Amino acid sequence: MTATISIDEAMSDPNLLAGVLGDLSTWNVWRVALKAAFGVALADQELETFRSIASERSPPPRRVKQFWAIVGRRGGKSRMAVDLLLFGDVH
């Protein structure tokens, strides 16, 4: 039997992705975007954050096949790309 863990749980676990992210409060927008991309339900406050980056779009109902983000310089792209590679197909 394979245990499953959500991207949010992996990002919050110091033994997994949180170990390389440091202060998780600075990664809130990324965390919400990735939760939505992986089809994880968002809380009300997270929905507000999602709408701030996705306008009037609704979060996807299931995991997306592609994730595109327009991110400025020093916006955490490399760390999130590594997180996604490490997280791989586990969901």
Phi and psi in radians as a Rosetta constraint file:
Dihedral C 1 N 2 CA 2 C 2 CIRCULARHARMONIC -1.771 0.35
Dihedral N 2 CA 2 C 2 N 3 CIRCULARHARMONIC 2.260 0.35
Dihedral C 2 N 3 CA 3 C 3 CIRCULARHARMONIC -1.357 0.35
Dihedral N 3 CA 3 C 3 N 4 CIRCULARHARMONIC 2.525 0.35
Dihedral C 3 N 4 CA 4 C 4 CIRCULARHARMONIC -1.973 0.35
Dihedral N 4 CA 4 C 4 N 5 CIRCULARHARMONIC 2.591 0.35
Dihedral C 4 N 5 CA 5 C 5 CIRCULARHARMONIC -2.479 0.35
Dihedral N 5 CA 5 C 5 N 6 CIRCULARHARMONIC 2.440 0.35
Dihedral C 5 N 6 CA 6 C 6 CIRCULARHARMONIC -1.408 0.35
Dihedral N 6 CA 6 C 6 N 7 CIRCULARHARMONIC 2.816 0.35
Dihedral C 6 N 7 CA 7 C 7 CIRCULARHARMONIC -1.037 0.35
Dihedral N 7 CA 7 C 7 N 8 CIRCULARHARMONIC -0.631 0.35
Dihedral C 7 N 8 CA 8 C 8 CIRCULARHARMONIC -1.123 0.35
Dihedral N 8 CA 8 C 8 N 9 CIRCULARHARMONIC -0.765 0.35
Dihedral C 8 N 9 CA 9 C 9 CIRCULARHARMONIC -1.137 0.35
Dihedral N 9 CA 9 C 9 N 10 CIRCULARHARMONIC -0.696 0.35
Dihedral C 9 N 10 CA 10 C 10 CIRCULARHARMONIC -1.135 0.35
Dihedral N 10 CA 10 C 10 N 11 CIRCULARHARMONIC -0.697 0.35
Dihedral C 10 N 11 CA 11 C 11 CIRCULARHARMONIC -1.226 0.35
Dihedral N 11 CA 11 C 11 N 12 CIRCULARHARMONIC -0.405 0.35
Dihedral C 11 N 12 CA 12 C 12 CIRCULARHARMONIC -1.606 0.35
Dihedral N 12 CA 12 C 12 N 13 CIRCULARHARMONIC -0.261 0.35
Dihedral C 12 N 13 CA 13 C 13 CIRCULARHARMONIC -1.513 0.35
Dihedral N 13 CA 13 C 13 N 14 CIRCULARHARMONIC 2.086 0.35
Dihedral C 13 N 14 CA 14 C 14 CIRCULARHARMONIC -1.133 0.35
Dihedral N 14 CA 14 C 14 N 15 CIRCULARHARMONIC -0.313 0.35
Dihedral C 14 N 15 CA 15 C 15 CIRCULARHARMONIC -1.509 0.35
Dihedral N 15 CA 15 C 15 N 16 CIRCULARHARMONIC -0.131 0.35
Dihedral C 15 N 16 CA 16 C 16 CIRCULARHARMONIC -2.048 0.35
Dihedral N 16 CA 16 C 16 N 17 CIRCULARHARMONIC -2.077 0.35
Dihedral C 16 N 17 CA 17 C 17 CIRCULARHARMONIC -1.294 0.35
Dihedral N 17 CA 17 C 17 N 18 CIRCULARHARMONIC -0.525 0.35
Dihedral C 17 N 18 CA 18 C 18 CIRCULARHARMONIC -1.106 0.35
Dihedral N 18 CA 18 C 18 N 19 CIRCULARHARMONIC -0.406 0.35
Dihedral C 18 N 19 CA 19 C 19 CIRCULARHARMONIC -1.075 0.35
Dihedral N 19 CA 19 C 19 N 20 CIRCULARHARMONIC -0.476 0.35
Dihedral C 19 N 20 CA 20 C 20 CIRCULARHARMONIC -1.816 0.35
Dihedral N 20 CA 20 C 20 N 21 CIRCULARHARMONIC -0.167 0.35
Dihedral C 20 N 21 CA 21 C 21 CIRCULARHARMONIC -1.555 0.35
Dihedral N 21 CA 21 C 21 N 22 CIRCULARHARMONIC -0.471 0.35
Dihedral C 21 N 22 CA 22 C 22 CIRCULARHARMONIC 1.343 0.35
Dihedral N 22 CA 22 C 22 N 23 CIRCULARHARMONIC -2.353 0.35
Dihedral C 22 N 23 CA 23 C 23 CIRCULARHARMONIC -1.108 0.35
Dihedral N 23 CA 23 C 23 N 24 CIRCULARHARMONIC 1.876 0.35
Dihedral C 23 N 24 CA 24 C 24 CIRCULARHARMONIC -1.181 0.35
Dihedral N 24 CA 24 C 24 N 25 CIRCULARHARMONIC -0.391 0.35
Dihedral C 24 N 25 CA 25 C 25 CIRCULARHARMONIC -1.109 0.35
Dihedral N 25 CA 25 C 25 N 26 CIRCULARHARMONIC -0.443 0.35
Dihedral C 25 N 26 CA 26 C 26 CIRCULARHARMONIC -1.393 0.35
Dihedral N 26 CA 26 C 26 N 27 CIRCULARHARMONIC -0.153 0.35
Dihedral C 26 N 27 CA 27 C 27 CIRCULARHARMONIC -1.884 0.35
Dihedral N 27 CA 27 C 27 N 28 CIRCULARHARMONIC 0.288 0.35
Dihedral C 27 N 28 CA 28 C 28 CIRCULARHARMONIC -1.034 0.35
Dihedral N 28 CA 28 C 28 N 29 CIRCULARHARMONIC -0.800 0.35
Dihedral C 28 N 29 CA 29 C 29 CIRCULARHARMONIC -1.128 0.35
Dihedral N 29 CA 29 C 29 N 30 CIRCULARHARMONIC -0.759 0.35
Dihedral C 29 N 30 CA 30 C 30 CIRCULARHARMONIC -1.057 0.35
Dihedral N 30 CA 30 C 30 N 31 CIRCULARHARMONIC -0.771 0.35
Dihedral C 30 N 31 CA 31 C 31 CIRCULARHARMONIC -1.035 0.35
Dihedral N 31 CA 31 C 31 N 32 CIRCULARHARMONIC -0.792 0.35
Dihedral C 31 N 32 CA 32 C 32 CIRCULARHARMONIC -1.126 0.35
Dihedral N 32 CA 32 C 32 N 33 CIRCULARHARMONIC -0.776 0.35
Dihedral C 32 N 33 CA 33 C 33 CIRCULARHARMONIC -1.064 0.35
Dihedral N 33 CA 33 C 33 N 34 CIRCULARHARMONIC -0.740 0.35
Dihedral C 33 N 34 CA 34 C 34 CIRCULARHARMONIC -1.260 0.35
Dihedral N 34 CA 34 C 34 N 35 CIRCULARHARMONIC -0.647 0.35
Dihedral C 34 N 35 CA 35 C 35 CIRCULARHARMONIC -1.009 0.35
Dihedral N 35 CA 35 C 35 N 36 CIRCULARHARMONIC -0.814 0.35
Dihedral C 35 N 36 CA 36 C 36 CIRCULARHARMONIC -1.098 0.35
Dihedral N 36 CA 36 C 36 N 37 CIRCULARHARMONIC -0.754 0.35
Dihedral C 36 N 37 CA 37 C 37 CIRCULARHARMONIC -1.103 0.35
Dihedral N 37 CA 37 C 37 N 38 CIRCULARHARMONIC -0.536 0.35
Dihedral C 37 N 38 CA 38 C 38 CIRCULARHARMONIC -1.576 0.35
Dihedral N 38 CA 38 C 38 N 39 CIRCULARHARMONIC 0.065 0.35
Dihedral C 38 N 39 CA 39 C 39 CIRCULARHARMONIC 1.346 0.35
Dihedral N 39 CA 39 C 39 N 40 CIRCULARHARMONIC 0.346 0.35
Dihedral C 39 N 40 CA 40 C 40 CIRCULARHARMONIC -1.466 0.35
Dihedral N 40 CA 40 C 40 N 41 CIRCULARHARMONIC 2.337 0.35
Dihedral C 40 N 41 CA 41 C 41 CIRCULARHARMONIC -1.053 0.35
Dihedral N 41 CA 41 C 41 N 42 CIRCULARHARMONIC 2.483 0.35
Dihedral C 41 N 42 CA 42 C 42 CIRCULARHARMONIC -1.834 0.35
Dihedral N 42 CA 42 C 42 N 43 CIRCULARHARMONIC 2.470 0.35
Dihedral C 42 N 43 CA 43 C 43 CIRCULARHARMONIC -1.292 0.35
Dihedral N 43 CA 43 C 43 N 44 CIRCULARHARMONIC 2.935 0.35
Dihedral C 43 N 44 CA 44 C 44 CIRCULARHARMONIC -0.960 0.35
Dihedral N 44 CA 44 C 44 N 45 CIRCULARHARMONIC -0.827 0.35
Dihedral C 44 N 45 CA 45 C 45 CIRCULARHARMONIC -1.106 0.35
Dihedral N 45 CA 45 C 45 N 46 CIRCULARHARMONIC -0.648 0.35
Dihedral C 45 N 46 CA 46 C 46 CIRCULARHARMONIC -1.190 0.35
Dihedral N 46 CA 46 C 46 N 47 CIRCULARHARMONIC -0.611 0.35
Dihedral C 46 N 47 CA 47 C 47 CIRCULARHARMONIC -1.082 0.35
Dihedral N 47 CA 47 C 47 N 48 CIRCULARHARMONIC -0.666 0.35
Dihedral C 47 N 48 CA 48 C 48 CIRCULARHARMONIC -1.086 0.35
Dihedral N 48 CA 48 C 48 N 49 CIRCULARHARMONIC -0.772 0.35
Dihedral C 48 N 49 CA 49 C 49 CIRCULARHARMONIC -1.103 0.35
Dihedral N 49 CA 49 C 49 N 50 CIRCULARHARMONIC -0.758 0.35
Dihedral C 49 N 50 CA 50 C 50 CIRCULARHARMONIC -1.038 0.35
Dihedral N 50 CA 50 C 50 N 51 CIRCULARHARMONIC -0.799 0.35
Dihedral C 50 N 51 CA 51 C 51 CIRCULARHARMONIC -1.145 0.35
Dihedral N 51 CA 51 C 51 N 52 CIRCULARHARMONIC -0.485 0.35
Dihedral C 51 N 52 CA 52 C 52 CIRCULARHARMONIC -1.197 0.35
Dihedral N 52 CA 52 C 52 N 53 CIRCULARHARMONIC -0.387 0.35
Dihedral C 52 N 53 CA 53 C 53 CIRCULARHARMONIC -1.926 0.35
Dihedral N 53 CA 53 C 53 N 54 CIRCULARHARMONIC -0.264 0.35
Dihedral C 53 N 54 CA 54 C 54 CIRCULARHARMONIC -2.127 0.35
Dihedral N 54 CA 54 C 54 N 55 CIRCULARHARMONIC 0.201 0.35
Dihedral C 54 N 55 CA 55 C 55 CIRCULARHARMONIC 1.024 0.35
Dihedral N 55 CA 55 C 55 N 56 CIRCULARHARMONIC -2.259 0.35
Dihedral C 55 N 56 CA 56 C 56 CIRCULARHARMONIC -1.551 0.35
Dihedral N 56 CA 56 C 56 N 57 CIRCULARHARMONIC 0.048 0.35
Dihedral C 56 N 57 CA 57 C 57 CIRCULARHARMONIC -1.161 0.35
Dihedral N 57 CA 57 C 57 N 58 CIRCULARHARMONIC 2.581 0.35
Dihedral C 57 N 58 CA 58 C 58 CIRCULARHARMONIC -1.560 0.35
Dihedral N 58 CA 58 C 58 N 59 CIRCULARHARMONIC 2.653 0.35
Dihedral C 58 N 59 CA 59 C 59 CIRCULARHARMONIC -1.080 0.35
Dihedral N 59 CA 59 C 59 N 60 CIRCULARHARMONIC 2.564 0.35
Dihedral C 59 N 60 CA 60 C 60 CIRCULARHARMONIC -1.099 0.35
Dihedral N 60 CA 60 C 60 N 61 CIRCULARHARMONIC 2.517 0.35
Dihedral C 60 N 61 CA 61 C 61 CIRCULARHARMONIC -1.303 0.35
Dihedral N 61 CA 61 C 61 N 62 CIRCULARHARMONIC -0.302 0.35
Dihedral C 61 N 62 CA 62 C 62 CIRCULARHARMONIC -2.579 0.35
Dihedral N 62 CA 62 C 62 N 63 CIRCULARHARMONIC 3.023 0.35
Dihedral C 62 N 63 CA 63 C 63 CIRCULARHARMONIC -0.986 0.35
Dihedral N 63 CA 63 C 63 N 64 CIRCULARHARMONIC 2.371 0.35
Dihedral C 63 N 64 CA 64 C 64 CIRCULARHARMONIC -1.476 0.35
Dihedral N 64 CA 64 C 64 N 65 CIRCULARHARMONIC 2.754 0.35
Dihedral C 64 N 65 CA 65 C 65 CIRCULARHARMONIC -1.461 0.35
Dihedral N 65 CA 65 C 65 N 66 CIRCULARHARMONIC -0.553 0.35
Dihedral C 65 N 66 CA 66 C 66 CIRCULARHARMONIC -2.323 0.35
Dihedral N 66 CA 66 C 66 N 67 CIRCULARHARMONIC 2.574 0.35
Dihedral C 66 N 67 CA 67 C 67 CIRCULARHARMONIC -2.206 0.35
Dihedral N 67 CA 67 C 67 N 68 CIRCULARHARMONIC 2.056 0.35
Dihedral C 67 N 68 CA 68 C 68 CIRCULARHARMONIC -1.999 0.35
Dihedral N 68 CA 68 C 68 N 69 CIRCULARHARMONIC 2.398 0.35
Dihedral C 68 N 69 CA 69 C 69 CIRCULARHARMONIC -2.487 0.35
Dihedral N 69 CA 69 C 69 N 70 CIRCULARHARMONIC 2.370 0.35
Dihedral C 69 N 70 CA 70 C 70 CIRCULARHARMONIC -1.721 0.35
Dihedral N 70 CA 70 C 70 N 71 CIRCULARHARMONIC 1.934 0.35
Dihedral C 70 N 71 CA 71 C 71 CIRCULARHARMONIC -2.290 0.35
Dihedral N 71 CA 71 C 71 N 72 CIRCULARHARMONIC 2.359 0.35
Dihedral C 71 N 72 CA 72 C 72 CIRCULARHARMONIC -1.319 0.35
Dihedral N 72 CA 72 C 72 N 73 CIRCULARHARMONIC 3.102 0.35
Dihedral C 72 N 73 CA 73 C 73 CIRCULARHARMONIC -1.013 0.35
Dihedral N 73 CA 73 C 73 N 74 CIRCULARHARMONIC 2.393 0.35
Dihedral C 73 N 74 CA 74 C 74 CIRCULARHARMONIC 1.070 0.35
Dihedral N 74 CA 74 C 74 N 75 CIRCULARHARMONIC 0.566 0.35
Dihedral C 74 N 75 CA 75 C 75 CIRCULARHARMONIC -1.655 0.35
Dihedral N 75 CA 75 C 75 N 76 CIRCULARHARMONIC 0.109 0.35
Dihedral C 75 N 76 CA 76 C 76 CIRCULARHARMONIC 1.600 0.35
Dihedral N 76 CA 76 C 76 N 77 CIRCULARHARMONIC 0.233 0.35
Dihedral C 76 N 77 CA 77 C 77 CIRCULARHARMONIC -1.032 0.35
Dihedral N 77 CA 77 C 77 N 78 CIRCULARHARMONIC -0.793 0.35
Dihedral C 77 N 78 CA 78 C 78 CIRCULARHARMONIC -1.120 0.35
Dihedral N 78 CA 78 C 78 N 79 CIRCULARHARMONIC -0.778 0.35
Dihedral C 78 N 79 CA 79 C 79 CIRCULARHARMONIC -1.121 0.35
Dihedral N 79 CA 79 C 79 N 80 CIRCULARHARMONIC -0.709 0.35
Dihedral C 79 N 80 CA 80 C 80 CIRCULARHARMONIC -1.215 0.35
Dihedral N 80 CA 80 C 80 N 81 CIRCULARHARMONIC -0.617 0.35
Dihedral C 80 N 81 CA 81 C 81 CIRCULARHARMONIC -1.114 0.35
Dihedral N 81 CA 81 C 81 N 82 CIRCULARHARMONIC -0.738 0.35
Dihedral C 81 N 82 CA 82 C 82 CIRCULARHARMONIC -1.124 0.35
Dihedral N 82 CA 82 C 82 N 83 CIRCULARHARMONIC -0.754 0.35
Dihedral C 82 N 83 CA 83 C 83 CIRCULARHARMONIC -1.005 0.35
Dihedral N 83 CA 83 C 83 N 84 CIRCULARHARMONIC -0.766 0.35
Dihedral C 83 N 84 CA 84 C 84 CIRCULARHARMONIC -1.157 0.35
Dihedral N 84 CA 84 C 84 N 85 CIRCULARHARMONIC -0.664 0.35
Dihedral C 84 N 85 CA 85 C 85 CIRCULARHARMONIC -1.161 0.35
Dihedral N 85 CA 85 C 85 N 86 CIRCULARHARMONIC -0.737 0.35
Dihedral C 85 N 86 CA 86 C 86 CIRCULARHARMONIC -1.180 0.35
Dihedral N 86 CA 86 C 86 N 87 CIRCULARHARMONIC -0.656 0.35
Dihedral C 86 N 87 CA 87 C 87 CIRCULARHARMONIC -1.256 0.35
Dihedral N 87 CA 87 C 87 N 88 CIRCULARHARMONIC -0.576 0.35
Dihedral C 87 N 88 CA 88 C 88 CIRCULARHARMONIC 0.870 0.35
Dihedral N 88 CA 88 C 88 N 89 CIRCULARHARMONIC -2.302 0.35
Dihedral C 88 N 89 CA 89 C 89 CIRCULARHARMONIC -1.591 0.35
Dihedral N 89 CA 89 C 89 N 90 CIRCULARHARMONIC 0.089 0.35
Dihedral C 89 N 90 CA 90 C 90 CIRCULARHARMONIC -1.329 0.35
Dihedral N 90 CA 90 C 90 N 91 CIRCULARHARMONIC 2.247 0.35
